[in-house]
Amino acid sequence: MIRNQIELNRIPSDMEDLWIANFMVAEQKNLILNQQQSMKNLRIGINALNGITMMELNGLAALQRVIVMRGGLSGGSGRLRVKNCANLSSICIGELAFTKYKNLELTNLPMLQRISFGGSAFQSIQTILMESNGEREIR
């Protein structure tokens, strides 16, 4: 479990299950996870990471599940980008998460089968981009 900003900035590349707890994020606006090639599950806790204005998950080959709990990342006003995660099958976004975020991008996620949004998630959404590379279509 990640309990502070120092741990957040030093996430090991071989961690399979990552849980980010609620703590103050000082002066950090972007969270880009692209080195954690062993990570299978990402869980962002209740009201965690408020103040992060851009979150990107890119090229995480082992990633299967993303869960953002109630109020997670609700303080930022930017973009959630999830792309090039070949085994990601489920994204669950809790109520009041990403409430001020304006952009959602989900691209090149060939195994994605389930996306769920809690009430009032993405209240300020302006753009949603969903693209597939055509290998497997969601039905």
Disulfide bonds with the S-S distance in Angstrom:
none
